[in-house]
Amino acid sequence: MIKSNYLALLILALVLAFIPLAISNVYYLGILIFVGINSLITIGLSLLMGYAGQISLGHAAFFGLGAYLSGVLSTRLAVPPVSALLLAALFTALVALLIGLPTLRLKGHYLAMATLGFGQIVYIVFNAWVEMTGGPSGFGNIPRLRIGGVVFDTDLKYFYLVWGLVVVGLFFAVNIIHSRVGRALRTMHTSEVAAGTLGINTVRYKIQIFVISAVYASVAGSLYAYFVTFLSPGTFGISFSILLVTMVVFGGRFSVWGALLGTAVLSILPESLRIIKDYDVLVYGAVLLLVMIFFPEGLVGLIGRVFRPRSLPEKLRT
């Protein structure tokens, strides 16, 4: 199974390498960059939801922390962008640890409400701390990301950077899933009581995966800040957290590949539906509704049903 995942990663990397050659429109290349940024968040969120069985409605806050910390450090304190990205990820991991210690002892709707509350607190801070964040108006003049002597000042360069990190993020996630930690997470998802009887420290594993998923979101936030070079709180509200959860569930929350697929579809579909103008929201909602009702395992489950080999008739079996 893990070999097939590595093969899929290799194929994905090869496809991504040639995509810009087939796209001449800078607008579409920009959309794919945002798909990659969102994918980083949903890969981490898939580890938390699909494997650890925990739901978070506050991941937009971690995304925002990465973006604002990188932006503020680079513009106000002249910290090099790469250093700012790493510091933002480290700080976000610490915040996730402090939030996860009490909240991950909760279950179900209580956990969802706790993470929702955390997200709202961070959103209010982004709006209220005008001196640092610019308040509702936001702030700009964020420098472009620079790594060594390379400045990522074009969409083509940024496309390869973002999707290169997505491939690295997928590689890391696949290794977690197929490690002892991944097996423990799947056991916890099935039954925390059973996992406890097997000697699995469920609280520790939940906190670890919560912190890892927050770091994924923080890195994505930093990439977002250095790409758009302007930040305002509206991007990091509760609606974006809900959209992230929807992407994971729509694609298939039991697979990081499902998270990637769901993110791509729900990021590109609204753009494709603009040709039908006033009816785009209706079609978008209908697609979501149909998949959620008839294919609760998401798009990955649907694809699995279509391509799963059918059993041979009894008389043809050997």
C-alpha positions as CSV (number, residue, x, y, z in Angstrom):
1,M,0.0,0.0,0.0
2,I,2.7,2.5,0.9
3,K,4.5,1.7,-2.4
4,S,1.4,2.6,-4.3
5,N,1.3,5.9,-2.4
6,Y,4.9,6.7,-3.4
7,L,4.1,5.8,-7.0
8,A,1.1,8.2,-6.8
9,L,3.3,10.9,-5.4
10,L,5.8,10.4,-8.2
11,I,3.0,10.6,-10.8
12,L,1.6,13.8,-9.2
13,A,5.0,15.4,-9.2
14,L,5.5,14.7,-12.9
15,V,2.0,16.0,-13.8
16,L,2.6,19.1,-11.8
17,A,5.9,19.7,-13.5
18,F,4.2,19.9,-16.9
19,I,1.0,21.7,-15.9
20,P,2.4,25.2,-16.4
21,L,3.5,24.3,-19.9
22,A,-0.2,23.7,-20.8
23,I,-1.5,26.8,-19.2
24,S,-0.9,30.1,-20.8
25,N,-3.4,32.1,-18.8
26,V,-1.8,33.6,-15.6
27,Y,-5.3,33.8,-14.0
28,Y,-5.7,30.0,-14.1
29,L,-2.2,29.5,-12.8
30,G,-3.1,31.8,-9.9
31,I,-6.1,29.6,-9.1
32,L,-3.9,26.5,-9.0
33,I,-1.6,28.3,-6.6
34,F,-4.6,28.9,-4.2
35,V,-5.6,25.3,-4.7
36,G,-2.1,24.2,-3.5
37,I,-2.2,26.6,-0.5
38,N,-5.6,25.2,0.5
39,S,-4.4,21.7,-0.1
40,L,-1.7,22.1,2.5
41,I,-4.3,22.9,5.1
42,T,-6.7,20.2,4.2
43,I,-3.9,17.5,4.2
44,G,-3.2,18.3,7.8
45,L,-6.9,18.6,8.6
46,S,-7.5,15.1,7.0
47,L,-4.9,13.6,9.4
48,L,-6.8,15.1,12.3
49,M,-10.4,14.3,11.1
50,G,-10.0,11.2,9.0
51,Y,-7.4,9.3,11.0
52,A,-7.6,10.7,14.5
53,G,-11.4,11.2,14.4
54,Q,-11.3,14.8,15.7
55,I,-13.1,17.7,14.2
56,S,-11.8,21.3,14.1
57,L,-13.7,24.4,13.2
58,G,-10.8,26.6,14.0
59,H,-8.2,25.8,11.4
60,A,-8.7,29.2,9.7
61,A,-7.2,30.6,12.8
62,F,-4.0,28.6,12.4
63,F,-4.0,29.7,8.7
64,G,-4.4,33.3,9.8
65,L,-1.7,33.0,12.5
66,G,0.8,31.8,9.9
67,A,-0.1,34.6,7.5
68,Y,-0.2,37.5,10.0
69,L,2.9,36.4,11.9
70,S,4.9,36.1,8.7
71,G,3.5,39.4,7.3
72,V,4.1,41.3,10.5
73,L,7.6,39.9,11.1
74,S,8.7,40.7,7.5
75,T,7.2,44.2,7.3
76,R,7.6,45.6,10.8
77,L,10.7,43.8,12.1
78,A,12.5,43.2,8.8
79,V,12.8,39.4,9.5
80,P,13.8,37.5,6.4
81,P,10.7,35.7,4.9
82,V,12.0,32.2,5.4
83,S,12.9,32.9,9.0
84,A,9.5,34.5,9.5
85,L,7.8,31.4,8.1
86,L,9.7,29.1,10.4
87,L,9.0,31.4,13.5
88,A,5.3,31.6,12.6
89,A,5.1,27.8,12.3
90,L,6.9,27.4,15.7
91,F,4.6,29.9,17.4
92,T,1.5,28.3,15.8
93,A,2.6,24.9,17.0
94,L,2.9,26.3,20.6
95,V,-0.5,27.8,20.4
96,A,-2.0,24.6,19.1
97,L,-0.3,22.7,21.9
98,L,-1.8,25.1,24.5
99,I,-5.2,24.9,22.9
100,G,-5.1,21.2,22.4
101,L,-4.2,20.2,25.9
102,P,-7.7,21.2,27.3
103,T,-9.9,21.0,24.2
104,L,-8.8,17.5,22.9
105,R,-10.2,16.0,26.1
106,L,-13.6,16.9,24.8
107,K,-15.5,14.9,22.2
108,G,-17.9,15.4,19.4
109,H,-19.9,18.6,19.3
110,Y,-18.1,19.9,22.4
111,L,-14.8,19.7,20.7
112,A,-16.2,21.4,17.6
113,M,-17.6,24.2,19.6
114,A,-14.3,24.7,21.5
115,T,-12.3,25.0,18.3
116,L,-15.0,27.2,16.9
117,G,-14.6,29.5,19.9
118,F,-10.8,29.6,19.5
119,G,-11.2,30.6,15.9
120,Q,-13.5,33.4,16.7
121,I,-11.1,34.7,19.4
122,V,-8.3,34.8,16.9
123,Y,-10.5,36.5,14.3
124,I,-11.5,39.2,16.9
125,V,-7.8,39.8,17.7
126,F,-7.0,40.3,14.0
127,N,-9.8,42.9,13.8
128,A,-9.1,44.6,17.1
129,W,-5.3,44.9,17.2
130,V,-5.2,47.7,14.8
131,E,-1.6,48.8,15.6
132,M,-0.2,45.5,14.6
133,T,-2.6,43.9,12.1
134,G,-4.2,47.0,10.6
135,G,-7.6,46.0,11.9
136,P,-10.5,45.5,9.4
137,S,-8.6,47.4,6.7
138,G,-5.6,45.1,6.9
139,F,-2.1,45.9,5.8
140,G,0.1,45.4,2.7
141,N,3.6,45.9,1.4
142,I,4.5,42.4,2.4
143,P,7.7,41.4,0.6
144,R,8.0,38.6,-1.8
145,L,9.3,35.3,-0.5
146,R,13.1,34.9,-1.0
147,I,15.0,31.7,-0.6
148,G,18.7,32.2,-1.0
149,G,19.2,34.2,-4.1
150,V,15.8,33.2,-5.6
151,V,13.0,35.7,-5.3
152,F,9.5,34.1,-6.0
153,D,8.1,37.1,-7.8
154,T,6.2,35.4,-10.6
155,D,3.3,33.1,-10.6
156,L,5.3,30.4,-12.3
157,K,8.0,30.3,-9.6
158,Y,5.3,30.4,-6.9
159,F,3.4,27.5,-8.5
160,Y,6.4,25.2,-8.3
161,L,7.2,26.3,-4.8
162,V,3.7,25.8,-3.4
163,W,3.1,22.5,-5.2
164,G,6.6,21.3,-4.3
165,L,5.6,21.8,-0.6
166,V,2.3,20.1,-1.2
167,V,4.2,17.0,-2.5
168,V,6.5,17.2,0.5
169,G,3.5,17.5,2.8
170,L,1.8,14.5,1.2
171,F,5.0,12.5,1.6
172,F,5.2,13.3,5.3
173,A,1.5,12.6,5.8
174,V,1.7,9.2,4.0
175,N,4.7,8.2,6.2
176,I,2.7,9.2,9.3
177,I,-0.3,7.1,8.2
178,H,1.8,4.0,7.6
179,S,3.8,4.3,10.8
180,R,3.0,3.1,14.3
181,V,1.5,6.5,14.9
182,G,-0.9,6.1,12.0
183,R,-2.0,2.7,13.2
184,A,-2.6,4.1,16.6
185,L,-4.7,7.0,15.1
186,R,-6.8,4.5,13.1
187,T,-7.4,2.5,16.3
188,M,-8.4,5.6,18.2
189,H,-10.8,6.6,15.4
190,T,-12.5,3.2,15.6
191,S,-12.7,3.2,19.4
192,E,-10.8,5.3,21.9
193,V,-11.8,2.9,24.7
194,A,-10.3,-0.1,22.7
195,A,-7.2,2.0,21.9
196,G,-6.8,2.7,25.6
197,T,-7.0,-0.9,26.6
198,L,-4.2,-1.6,24.1
199,G,-1.9,0.8,25.9
200,I,-2.2,3.7,23.4
201,N,-1.9,7.1,25.0
202,T,-4.9,8.6,23.1
203,V,-4.5,12.1,24.5
204,R,-0.9,12.4,23.5
205,Y,-1.5,11.1,20.0
206,K,-4.4,13.5,19.5
207,I,-2.4,16.5,20.7
208,Q,0.5,15.5,18.4
209,I,-1.6,15.2,15.3
210,F,-3.5,18.4,16.2
211,V,-0.2,20.3,16.4
212,I,1.0,18.8,13.1
213,S,-2.2,19.8,11.4
214,A,-1.8,23.4,12.8
215,V,1.7,23.6,11.4
216,Y,0.4,22.6,8.0
217,A,-2.1,25.4,8.1
218,S,0.5,27.9,9.4
219,V,2.9,27.2,6.5
220,A,0.0,27.6,4.1
221,G,-0.8,30.9,5.7
222,S,2.7,32.1,5.3
223,L,2.7,31.1,1.6
224,Y,-0.6,33.0,1.2
225,A,0.8,36.2,2.8
226,Y,3.9,36.2,0.6
227,F,1.8,35.5,-2.5
228,V,-1.0,38.1,-2.1
229,T,1.3,40.6,-0.2
230,F,-1.8,42.0,1.6
231,L,-3.8,40.7,4.6
232,S,-7.2,41.4,6.0
233,P,-9.2,39.5,8.7
234,G,-12.1,38.6,6.4
235,T,-10.0,35.8,4.8
236,F,-9.7,34.0,8.1
237,G,-13.2,33.8,9.5
238,I,-15.4,30.9,10.5
239,S,-16.8,30.5,6.9
240,F,-13.3,29.5,5.7
241,S,-13.0,27.0,8.5
242,I,-16.3,25.4,7.4
243,L,-15.1,25.4,3.8
244,L,-12.0,23.6,4.8
245,V,-14.0,20.9,6.6
246,T,-16.3,20.6,3.6
247,M,-13.4,20.1,1.3
248,V,-12.0,17.2,3.4
249,V,-15.4,15.5,3.7
250,F,-16.3,16.1,0.1
251,G,-13.1,14.5,-1.1
252,G,-13.1,11.7,1.4
253,R,-12.0,12.3,5.0
254,F,-10.4,8.8,5.3
255,S,-7.7,9.6,2.8
256,V,-5.2,12.5,2.4
257,W,-5.7,12.0,-1.4
258,G,-9.4,12.6,-0.8
259,A,-8.5,15.9,0.9
260,L,-6.4,16.9,-2.1
261,L,-9.1,15.9,-4.6
262,G,-11.9,17.7,-2.6
263,T,-9.8,20.8,-2.3
264,A,-9.1,20.9,-6.1
265,V,-12.8,20.3,-7.0
266,L,-14.3,22.8,-4.6
267,S,-11.7,25.5,-5.4
268,I,-12.0,25.1,-9.2
269,L,-15.8,24.4,-9.5
270,P,-17.0,27.9,-8.5
271,E,-14.7,29.4,-11.1
272,S,-16.1,27.0,-13.7
273,L,-19.7,27.8,-12.8
274,R,-19.3,31.6,-13.4
275,I,-20.4,31.0,-17.0
276,I,-24.0,30.3,-15.8
277,K,-23.9,33.5,-13.6
278,D,-27.0,33.6,-11.3
279,Y,-27.4,29.9,-11.1
280,D,-23.8,29.0,-10.1
281,V,-24.6,28.8,-6.4
282,L,-27.6,26.4,-7.0
283,V,-25.4,24.1,-9.1
284,Y,-22.6,24.2,-6.6
285,G,-24.9,23.4,-3.7
286,A,-26.6,20.6,-5.6
287,V,-23.2,19.0,-6.4
288,L,-22.3,19.1,-2.7
289,L,-25.7,17.8,-1.6
290,L,-25.7,14.8,-4.1
291,V,-22.2,13.7,-3.1
292,M,-22.9,14.0,0.6
293,I,-26.2,12.0,0.4
294,F,-25.2,9.3,-2.0
295,F,-21.5,9.0,-1.5
296,P,-20.8,9.7,2.2
297,E,-17.2,8.4,1.7
298,G,-16.6,11.3,-0.6
299,L,-15.2,11.5,-4.1
300,V,-12.5,9.0,-3.3
301,G,-15.1,6.5,-2.2
302,L,-17.1,7.1,-5.4
303,I,-14.0,6.6,-7.6
304,G,-13.2,3.4,-5.6
305,R,-16.7,2.0,-6.4
306,V,-16.4,2.8,-10.1
307,F,-12.9,1.2,-10.5
308,R,-13.2,-1.6,-7.9
309,P,-12.9,-4.9,-9.7
310,R,-16.2,-6.8,-9.7
311,S,-16.3,-10.3,-8.3
312,L,-16.4,-13.0,-10.9
313,P,-19.5,-15.1,-11.3
314,E,-19.4,-18.4,-9.3
315,K,-19.0,-20.6,-12.4
316,L,-15.9,-18.7,-13.6
317,R,-14.1,-18.9,-10.3
318,T,-11.2,-21.3,-10.0
